[in-house]
Amino acid sequence: MSGDAALRMGTRKSVMATTQSGRVGDRLTARTGRAVQLVGVTTFGDVSRAHLTQLGGTGVFVSELRNKLIDGEIDFAVHSLKDLPTTPDERIALAAITVRDDPRDALVSKAKFADLPAGARIGTGSPRRVSQLRMLRPDLEYVPIRGNGDTRIGKVTSGELDGVVMAAAGLGRLGRDSDISQVFEVDEVLPAPGQGALAVECLASRTDLIELLNVLDDPHTRAAVTAERSVLAALEAGCSAPVGAFASGDGHILNLTAAVVAVDGLRSVRKSTSGPSPAAMELGRDLAAAMIAEGAGTLMGEQAH
């Protein structure tokens, strides 16, 4: 790219978002020498007080950043990958997917999950987490919450809640690792597709910028999250649907597990598969088809009622 003008990086304004985006900007500068200017953007998901189940579909945290890209107000945007819609926008290029941080969910509480008393109040804004946690502990009360990480943790500190469940990666980026009482293994609670990874987007027409941003891309992470998001897309599910998926591999073979769990936690469809990393998208699509054949679509349809 010609010239030394700072690249304008769009991000949500929350502490979590600016912290993780700032790290991406620092990495880009370290690897390319290009200065990066952070531009805070307020999204619909930030100003709405509705719970995720009411916001409808994905994109509530992404659309405004994409609008700024299209309008030329920013050069590239950084998102939590799990917030990205699975339907591509031809005007936008997914230029990089960063090395994934811990993909798992974590409990912030004064006790381990198994040691919480019956009736303990656990806060989370995610139907995916609630449905899977209910499978493990149907005797607890699950409370929908919104707000930034510090606000959620504060509800535990104040005693309003007995615990909150959040992404381990987010807690790490906030420097709140010490607040974690337990990290759920993926065989206990499957993460959201793409959880722990960051997406870097720019205009598809900016081939020079795509090439520059590609230094941030991690091929192993990209293959894994492509498989996970392919499951989600094939199930035609939004981010509020109770779909968990996780893929890992050695660069050659991907191991993929996905689950749809009824909101009451009593019924679920969970399946696993493996296949070559280059076929990540087909792997996810085939697994979703197998899940639908076992009734996953029925379980998902019930969430709307």
Secondary structure, DSSP 4 states (H G I P E B T S, - for coil): --S-PPEEEEEESSHHHHHHHHHHHHHHHHHH---EEEEEE--HHHH--S-HHHH-SS-TTTHHHHHHHHTTS-SEEEEEGGGS-SS--TTEEEEEEPPP---SEEEEESS-GGGSPTT-EEE-S-HHHHHHHHHH-TTSEEE---S-HHHHHHHHHTTS-SEEEEEHHHHHHTT-GGGEEEE--TTTSPPPTTTT-EEEEEETT-HHHHHHHGGG--HHHHHHHHHHHHHHHHTT--TTS-EEEEEEESSSEEEEEEEEE-TTSS-EEEEEEEEEGGGHHHHHHHHHHHHHHTTHHHHHHGGG-
